């Protein structure tokens, strides 16, 4: 069933009423993060029901040994786990000796809100114990964007109908085990524990990878608005430290604990100094105080929303959804650290493992380079550049030579760590996304220097891979690419996946094009780079031959490119003829049945048409959309956004809107019945694309920024901003027309629905 219990609100995610069946889903949906760390929305107090405890630190991982039934040559030795980190949010609560536990208490007036404008999670409820004691609880917490190694909790309890004792038990627990551990191992070694005053620290080290982390907490107590000192009791285990603070209260009193906590880690500080740095950061936060830290949090998010916000009038669920997606993207990746990336679950869960998929290059880069400084997106490219040596090693393990690179499907440090053979060995289209991201960045920002300094080496290594991966077919007298899996993972081990073949051809052509530019315009850099990668110009002749003679499966009957050679051998029954009880097929059907079906998990051929729209005419796009859309089940989070963008392109606005809602509310309404495992972070960038590139029609071909704005009938208006080179442009669209406002100091030439327009500095153009 779809959850669909989240209340509509423009700026908040709201849950009203307590339902135990929603706990793990809400823990995902209400997750918070600040780019350096994040956590699921677990309760601070003890909860004995089903829960998925999850806190995560950017860049910290563990190489869990691969678990497969049959080992194949070339398999990665490990599957990288995003590590479930020590828990610092815990606050046990006892009322007159009774444990506060919403699984056993009667819960009244439960409300949970995620304030997306300010990045704050709040919760309030009334709990009644079996003996009749009633308490009111109000809790709020956030992860600071100002002090990225610190979070803050304010947790208040008011007795409603009794006098007695309230006891807070704040703790830090380093004994957390990953939900997805292959062998139920504990991935941490505890190195040191220290407790002093109202502070406590545990220093841990990850096994194998040796990441050092200090988890700290600092506690303040308030009774009826006055800070109080209470002598604490201390209890500890080999993995945890817990304090106990108890005080007498009267009906109507409010007892509050303010808890600062977080992580310092060895990627940012010397291992031996982690506890000192943790102490400094926690004291800095406490000196500012909860309210000042909260004010700084609000200011930081205001700056983010200034350029990232999309405003929709007339459709509150659509408005809530786009802000939720933008909010989660900004919680996951802030862009200052090129060692970090955007995992498919971000800081909201452990599924899939790894911190990096091709999703970043295909979907996320446009969001970050359009809503932030270009260097934020550039750091994502540098992340891959820094892992080029590993990509070459990955290719060598599979038999490729001469500096050919195969970027991993899943990675933490550049090594492949995905362990499903049909993806690890065959979903090689990911390599093309690396080059497309460079192309996309360079053409949007105008920063060709990146190609000169970094990008060309990556482009060459990938061109080498494609030229070696292609096979010349004497029968077809063309080059073919055999044994692959395309983006549509419901077809495995196929020959000549159109999207893969097209990307291979395009990557080689792009490599040759840029080498010519370097040779003519940057001769010294060309010689430096050619020497570094041992580029033999004769190999470029082979590249060109492969590209020029690439084979593409095509149907004369339907006048469309085919997903792969055998696609028309399938019985082409449209999705709308499937019973709802059969959906989603990945949860209802055997894999054998799925592979023999015509059903498409995600955009595949249409993904190529989205990437290379300027190379195909409108009629061809429409014809392929009409052929493939009826066969697509959209059981990948990456699918609906592409269909939404192309539907808007061919003026199928109702379909574009349908797909927009599907991508934007994928997690809020739990379309695929899996939100309890975590959110689909990387596909959220596709939601942004479905408005800006879909309804807004923004394109950037041939160094020309263009728009073709359209609006769903359900909306009164929408607006968004983009950063483009040295400009900030605001676009407004309603049913009467559109407006473009240049917030920058220099004019910009754009094209709107085919008409060339100059927007002067601080100028408003109404069309």
N, C-alpha and C positions, 0 to 999 in steps of 0.2 A: 504494500500500500504506500501511496505517497504520504509523507508526513503532513505537510501543508498546515502546520499549526502556528507558523510564524505570523504575527500580526503585521499588517501593512503600516509603515511609517516612513516618512521621507528621509529621516536622518538616523533612525534607530532600528535595530533588530530587537523585536519584542516577543517575549514568551510570557503568557499569563496562565496561571493554573499549574499545578504540579502533577506531572504524569511520569511515572517511573519508566514507561516504555520509551520516553523521549530523552532519557538522560544522556546516553552516549552520543546520540545525534546532536543534542544541544552542546555537548562538550566540544564538538567539532565546530558547529556554526558560530558559537560565541567565543572562539579562540582569539587570543590577543598576541601581538608580537611587536618588535621594534626594529627589525632588520638584523639584529645581532643575536636575539634569542626570542623564543615564543613558547606558548603553553596552551594546552587545551583548557576549556572552561570548567575544570574540576572544582568541586566544592572545597572551600578551605577546611571546613569541619569534616569529621569522619562520616563516611557514607558506606553502609554495609551492602548496598544493592549493586547491580551491574554498573561498572564504571571503567573507563579506560584512562588511567593516569598517564599524563604525557607532558613533559617539559623538554625542550630541545635547544641546543646551542649551535649557532651557525658555524659550520666547518668541522664539527666534531663527529667522527664516525668510527665504526668498527668493522673489520673485514671478517664477517661471519662465514665460516667454511661452507662452500656450495653443497647443497643437498639435492642430489639427483639419483634417479634409479639406475641410470646407465651413463657412464662417463664417456664423453666423446673428445677426441683430440681437438685441442683449441679451446676447450671450455675454460672460462675464468675459474680460478681456484677459490674465489670467494665472492660473496654477494654483500656489497657494502650496506651497512645498516646506519640509518640516521639514528643516533644514539638517544635513547630515553635517558635524560639527565637526572641528577638528584633533584628531589622535590623540596623547594624552599617555601611553598605557599601554605603548608599545613598548619592548621590551628585547631587542635582538639578543644572541645567545649564541654564542660560538665556543669549541670544545673542541679544543685543540691545532691551531688553525687551521681546524677543520671547523665549518661552520654547523649549529647544532642546528635541525633541521627535521623535524617529525613526519611530513611527507609522504614523506620519503626514508629516515628512520631506521627501524629495527625497534622497535616500541613494545610494551612489556611492562607489565602491571599498571596500565594507565591507569584512573584514577578521577577523576571530577569531581563535586563536591557543591555545591549551593546551600543554605546553612544559612538557612532562612527565619526561624527564631527570632531570629537575630542580624544578618541581612542581610549575610552574608559568602560569597563565592565562593572555593572552594578546588579545587586540582587537583594530582594527583600521578601520576608515571609513571616508568618506567625506560626509557631510550633506549639502543639499541645501534647504534654506527656500523659502517660496512662494514669498517673495520680492526679491529673487535673491542672498541674502547673502550666502556665502559658507564658511564652516569651516572644518578643518581637525582635527580629534580626535585620540589620541593614549592613550590607557589605559592598565595598567598591574596591577595585584594583586596576592598575595600569602598569605597563612596562614603559619606562621613561624613554622618550626620544632625546631628551637633553643629556641624561647620564645613562648611556646605553647598556651599562652593566648592572643596572638597578631597576627593580620594580617596587611598587608600594601597595600596601593593603590597608584599608581602614575597615574594621569589623566591629560593629556595635550591637550590644544586646540590652534589651530593656525588659525586666520582669513586669508582667501585666497584672497578675492577681496574687502575688505571694511575696514574702520576704525570705531571704535565705542567702546562699552562697553561689557565686558564679566563679568558675575556674577556667582560665585560658591556658592551653598547653601548646604554645608555639614550638615548632620543631623544624629541623632540617633532616632529610632522610636520603642518604646516598645509596640505599639498597634497592634501587629501582631496577627491574628487569624488563627488557624489551618485550612487547607483546608479540613481535614477529621473529623472535630468536629461533634459529633453525634447530638448535639443540638445547634450548632452555638454559643457556649459559648466562652467568653474570659477567658483564663486560668491563667491570671497573675493579681497580685495586685501591683500597683505602690507604692513604699514606699518612695522614695526620688528622687529629681532631683537637680543637681548642675552644674553650668557653671562658669568657671573661665578662664580668658585668652583665649587661643585657644583650651581649653579642655572642655569636657562636659561629664556628667555621669548621668545615670538613674539606680537606684537600684529597682529591682523587686523581687517579691516572687510568686512562683506558688501556686495556690489555692490547698487545700487539702494536697498535698505532702510537701509544705513548703520549696522548694528549693529556696535559695536566689542567685540572680545573679546581678552583676553590669556590665552594658554595657557602654563602654567608647569610646571616640574618642579624637584624638589630631591632629591638623591641621598645616601644613606648606604651604607657598605659594612661588612660584618661577616665576619670569618673566625673560625670556631669560637668564636662567642659574644663575640668582642672586636671593637670598632669599629677600623677601620684606615683610614689615609689612603693613597691611591694617586694618583700623578701621572697626570692624565688626558691623553688626546689629544682634540683637537676637530676635528670635520669638520662642514661645513654646506653647504647649498645655499640657493637663494633662498627656499625654503619650509620648511626643516628645520634642526634643530640636533641633533647626535649627539655623545655622549661615549664614550670607550673607556677601560675600567679592566681591566687584566690583572694576574693574580697567579699564582704557582706554587702548586700544591696537591699533596698526597699522597693516596693512597687512604684513604678514610675521613674526609678533611677535609670541611667544609661552608663554601662560599663563598656569602654572602647579599648581595643588594642590596635595600635598602628605598627605594622611590621614592614620593615624594609628588607629586601633580600635580592639575591641575584648571583651572577657568576663572574669571576675573572678567570681568564684562561691563557694558556701558554702561547697561543698564536699571537697574543697582543702584549704580553708581559713576560719577564723572565720567570721561569718555573719556581725558582726559590723565593720570589717576591710576591707570589699570588695572594697570600693571606694579607700581607701589608697593603697591597693595592685594593683588595676587597674591603678592608677596614677603612681605607681612605674614601672609597666611593660611597660606602654605607654612611659614614659620618658626614660626608658632603651632602647627601640626600637628607639626612636627619637634621642637619643644621639649617637647611632651607625649610624643612618642614613639609608635611603632606600637602597643605594648601598651596604653598608657593610652587612646589614641584608639579602639582596639578595645573597651576596657571601656566607654567612653562610648557607642559604637555599640550595644553589647548593652543598656545601660540605656535608651537611646532606644527601641529596638525592644520591650523589655519593657513600656514604657508604652503603646505602640501596641497590643500584643497583649492588654493587660489588659481593654480593652473590645471590641476587634475580633475576638478569637478565637472560633471555633466548634469545639467539641469533639465528635467523633463516636466512639463506642465500637463495636467489632465490625466495622468496615469500613475497613481501612487505606487503600485506594485512594480512597475517598470522603473520608476525613480529609485525606490528602495534597492532594487536589484543591482542597478549599475553602480550605485554608491558602495554597495556591499563588495562588489568585485574590485572596484578601485581601491577601497579600504584594505582589503586583504592583500592585494599586490604590494601596497606600500608598507604593510606590516611585515611582509616577507623579505623584501629586498630594498635596501636604502641606497646601495650603489657606491658607497665610499670605499669598499674593500673588494679589490678585484680577485681575491681568493675565494669569495663567496658567490653563490649563484641561486637560482630559483628552483627548488625542488618541486616535484609535482604535487606534493602534499604540504609543502612549506613547513611551518611549525605546528601543523594540526594533526599529524598522524605519522605512521611509520610505513604504510603500504608502499610498495614499489622499491623502497630503498634508494640509495644514491641521492645526490643533490642536483644532478644535472641530466636532463634529457634534451632531445632535439626541440622540444617545446619552446625552450628559451629562445633559440635562434629563429624559429618559424613564427612564433606568436608574440613573445614578450618584448623583443627589442623595439618594435614600433611604439609600444606603449611608453617605454622608458625614455626613448629619444624624443618623443613628442610632448611629454609632460614634465620632463626634467632637463637638466643640463646635458648636453650631448656626451660629456665625459662619463655619465652614469651608464649609458648604453655602450660606450667604448670599453668600459671595464669588463662588460660581458664578453666582448670580442677578445680582449687581452687574456681573459680567463682561458679561452680555448687556445690562443697562441701559446700561452705558457705550458700547455699540455700537448703541444705538437709532437715532442719527442715520444711521449707515451702513445700517441695515436699511431706513430710510425712503428713502435714496438708491437702494438695491437695487430697491425697489418702483417708484420713479419711473422708473428705467431701463426697466421693463417696462410703463409706462403707467399706473400707479396714482397717485392724487392725494390731496390733503387730509391728508397725514400718515399715510397707510397704510404699514405696515411689512411687509416680507418678510425674515425672518431668513434668512441664507445656509445652504445645505446644508453647505458646507465653508468655513471661514474661519480667518484669523489675526487680522485687525484689524477684523472686521465686514463687510468687502466679500466678496461672493460670489466664490469662486475655484474652483468645480467646473465642469468643461467637458464633461460629457455632457448633451446637451440634455434628454433625458427625465428627468433628475434635476434639473439646474439650474433649468429652467422649470416642471417639473411635479410634483416631489416636495414639494409645498407643505404637506403634513401636518406638516412640521417646525415650521411656525409655531405650530401648536396645542400642541406640546410645550413651547414657551416659557411659555405661559400655564398649562399643566398643572403645570409645575415650581413656579410661584409658588403656585398653589393647594395643591400637595402640601406645600410648605415651610410655608406659613401655617397650614394645618390641623394639621400635625404639631407645629410649635413653638409655636403660639399667637401668633406674632409678626405681628399684623395691621398693626403700624406700618410694616412693609415695604411693604405695599400703598399706604399713605398717602404714604410718602416716595419710593418708586421704582416699585413694581410697577404702579400704576394707569396710568402713562403708557405702559408696554409693552402692557398689556391693551387700552387704547383703540386704540393704533396697529394692533394685530392685529385687533381687531373691525372697524376700518375696512377692513382688507384683505379680510376674509372677506365683508363686505357688498358690496364692489366686485367680488370674484372670482366671486360667485354670479350666475347668469343666470336670469331668470324665463322658464320654459317655458310658453308659451300652451297647448301641447298637454297638458302634465301639470297646468297651473295650480298649479305649485309652483316653488320655486327649485332649480336644479340647478347642479352644479359640473362643468364639462366639461374634458377634456384634462388628466388628471392621472396621476401614478404614485403608488400607495400604498406603504406599507412593503414590500409584496410586489412587488419589482422585476422579477418575471417576468411582469408585466402593465404595459405602457407605454401612455401616451396613451389611457387609458380614460375613460369618462364615469361620474360618480357612484360613485366609490370610496366604499364605505359608511363606512369609517374616517375618511376625509377629511371627508365631509359631516357625520358625527356630531361630529367635533371642531369644525368650523366653527360648528355650532349651539350646542354647549356653550360655546365661547369667547365668543360673543356674549351668551349668557345670563349667564355669569359676569361679563362686563363690566358689564351692566346691574344685576346684583345688587350688585356692589361700588360702583357709582356711587350707588345708593340708600343704601347704608350711609354713604358719605362725606357725602352730602347731609344725612342726618339726624344723624349723630354727629360729623362733622368738617366743619362748614359752611365754616369759614375755609380749610381745606385744599382743600375741594372747589372753592371759588372760585379759589384760587391755581392749582390744577392745571388747571381748565377754561380759565382765561385763558392759561396757558402753552401748551396744545395746541390752542387755538381751538375748544373743544368747543361745538358748536351742538346744543342739546337736540333740535332737530327731526331731526337725523341719527340720534338714538337711536330714533326712531320707525321709521326705515327698517331699522335693525339688528333691531329686534323683529319686523318683518314678515318679514325674511329668515329669522330663526331659527324663527319660528312656522310658516313654510310650506316648510321644508326637505324635500326629497324623499330617500327612502331606498329603494334597490332591495330587493325582497322577493319570495320565492318562496312562493306558497300551497301548492304541491305538497310542498315540503320543510319549510315553516313555519320558514324561516330568512331572515335578512337576507343579501343576496348581496354578494359582494366588489365587484361592479360590474355595470352594466346587462347586459353580454353574457356573464356567467359561465356561464349554463346552455346557451349555444350550444356549449360545449366538451364533449368526450367525457370523462366523469368516471370515469377509470380510476384506482383507488387506487394509491398508491405501492408497496404490497407486491406488486403485480403487475409491477413493473419488475424487469428483470434487474439483478443487482448490477453487472454489467459496464457498465451504462448510467449508473451513478452515479459521482461527482456529475454531474448533467445539465449544469451550467454549464461543465464541462470536456469533456463527451462529445457534446453536442448543438449544432446550429446555433442561433443566437438566434431565427431564424424559427420553428423547431420548439418552442422553449421558450415563445415568446409565444402559440403556438396551443394549448399544453398546458394542463391544469387545475392544474398543479403550482405550489405556493406556496412561494416562497423562505423566507418568514418569516411569523410570525403577523401577520395583518392585521385581519380582523374580530375575531379573538380578542384582538388587542392592545387594541382598543376595549373589549371585555368585561373585560379585565384592569384597564384604567384606571378604568372606570365600573361596576365589579362591583355596587356598591350600588344601581344603577339598573335591575338586571335580576334576575329570580328564578332560583333554583337550576335549575329545569327548563329555562329558556331557555339558561342557560350550558351545561348538559349537552347540549342538542340541537345547539347551534352547535359545541361541541367535537367531538361525534361526526360532524358533517358535514364539518368542515374538517381535523381532525387526520389522517385517512387520506389527504388530498391534499397534505400538507405535507412537503417534502423537507428542511427545516431547513438549507438551504445558506447561510443567514445566521447569523452567530454570535449574533444578537440573538433568535433564534426559540425554541430549546428551553426557555429559562428561563420564558417566558410560558406555554408548554404545561405545564411542570412545575407552576407555581403553580395554574393552572386545574384540572389533573388532581387535585391534592391537594384543591382546593376541592370537587370533585364526588366525592371518595372513590375515585378511581382511583389508588391509592397505588403500584401496580406501574408504571403509566405515568409517574407523577410521578417515581419513582426512576430509571426509564430515561432520562427527559429531564434529570434532575439530573446523571446521569453524563455525558450528552452535553454539557451546557453546562459542567460543571466540568472535564472532561478534554478539552475541545475541542482545546486546544493540546498538552497532555501526550501525548495519543494521536493527535494530528494527524488528526482526523476529516475535515477538508476538504482535506487534502494541500497545505497552504500555510503551514505554520508557519515554514518557512525565511525567509519574507518579514517575519516579525515576529509578535508575539502579538496577540490580540484583547482589548485592555485594557478597553474600555468594556463589553463584554458580560460581563466578569468580575463587574461589579456585579450583573448578572442572576443569576449563580450564588449570590451572597449572598442575593438576594431569594428564590431558589427554596427556600432553607432557612427563612429567617426569615418570609417571607410565605407560602411554600408549605407545608412541613411544620409550621412553627410557627403558621401561620394568623394572623399579626399583621396587624391592620387598624387604621385610625384614621378612622372615619367619625363625623360629628356630634360631634366633640370627645370621643369615647369610644375609649380604647385597648382593643382586644380581641384575644383569642387563641383559636385552635381547634386545639390541637396534635395532630398525627398522626405516626406513625413507620413507616418502611419495615421490612419483616420482616427485612431484611439487617442492621439496626442493633440494637445492644443499648440504646443511649441516645444522646442528643445534647443539647447545651446551648449557649446563646448569651446575650450581653448586648446590651441596647440602651440608649441614652440617650434619654429622652423628657422633654422640657421640663426640669424640675429634678431628674429622677430617673434612677437607673441601676437597671435591672431585669434580673435573671438568670432565664432560663427553662431548666428541665431537664425532659426528657421521656424516659421509658422505656416498656416494654410494660405496666407496672403502673399508671402514672399520670403526673402531672406536678407539678412544684414551681415556685413563683415566689418569688423572694427580692428584697426591696427594699433595695438597698444605700444608700439615701439617708436623709435625716433627717426627711422628711415623708411622710405616708401618701399612697397613690394608689389611686383606684378604677379597677378594670379589669373586663372581662367575659371569662370563660373558658368557652368552649363554651356560650354563652348564659346563664351564671350570673354575676351581679354579685358581685364580691369586692373587699374593701378590704385592701390590703397595707400594714400599718403600717411605720413606719421601722425598719429593720434586722430586718424580720420575714420569716419563711419560711411560706408557705402551701402545704400539700400537698393536691392534689386527685386 
